[in-house]
Amino acid sequence: MANIGARGIRQRRITGVVWLVLGVAALIVMLVTHAPRGARLWLAIPFALAALGLLQARAKT
């Protein structure tokens, strides 16, 4: 059951896309600069936030 309106859906979708773009940009920078594998683990945070926003927008919750 949807518990947010169109504005909330739009806000969550925008937030998800922004985190996704930031995560991809950070990944590209880390690959180009040959960052250690351990440092790339931190990319789980922006990608998780992107997934959270996009999935919440999709489910309308």
C-alpha positions in Angstrom: 0.0 0.0 0.0 1.4 3.4 -1.0 2.0 5.7 2.0 3.7 8.6 0.2 2.5 11.0 -2.5 3.9 12.0 -5.8 6.3 14.5 -4.2 7.8 11.9 -1.9 8.2 9.4 -4.7 9.9 12.1 -6.8 12.2 13.0 -3.9 13.2 9.4 -3.3 13.8 8.8 -7.0 16.0 11.9 -7.3 17.9 10.9 -4.1 18.5 7.4 -5.5 19.7 8.7 -8.8 22.1 11.3 -7.2 23.6 8.5 -5.0 23.9 6.3 -8.0 25.7 9.0 -10.0 28.0 9.7 -7.1 28.8 6.0 -6.6 29.6 5.5 -10.3 31.8 8.7 -10.4 33.7 7.5 -7.3 34.2 4.1 -8.8 35.6 5.6 -12.0 38.0 7.8 -10.1 39.1 4.9 -7.9 39.7 2.6 -11.0 41.6 5.3 -12.8 43.8 6.1 -9.8 44.3 2.4 -9.0 42.9 2.7 -5.5 43.3 -0.4 -3.3 40.5 -3.0 -3.2 39.8 -2.2 0.4 39.1 1.4 -0.4 36.6 0.3 -3.0 34.5 -1.4 -0.3 33.4 2.0 0.8 31.5 2.3 -2.5 28.9 -0.1 -0.9 27.5 2.9 1.0 26.5 5.2 -1.9 25.3 2.2 -3.9 23.2 1.0 -1.0 21.7 4.4 -0.5 20.9 4.6 -4.2 19.2 1.2 -4.1 17.3 2.3 -1.0 16.0 5.5 -2.6 15.1 3.8 -5.9 13.4 0.8 -4.3 11.4 3.0 -2.0 10.2 5.2 -4.9 9.2 2.1 -6.8 7.3 0.6 -3.9 5.8 4.0 -3.0 6.8 3.6 0.7 
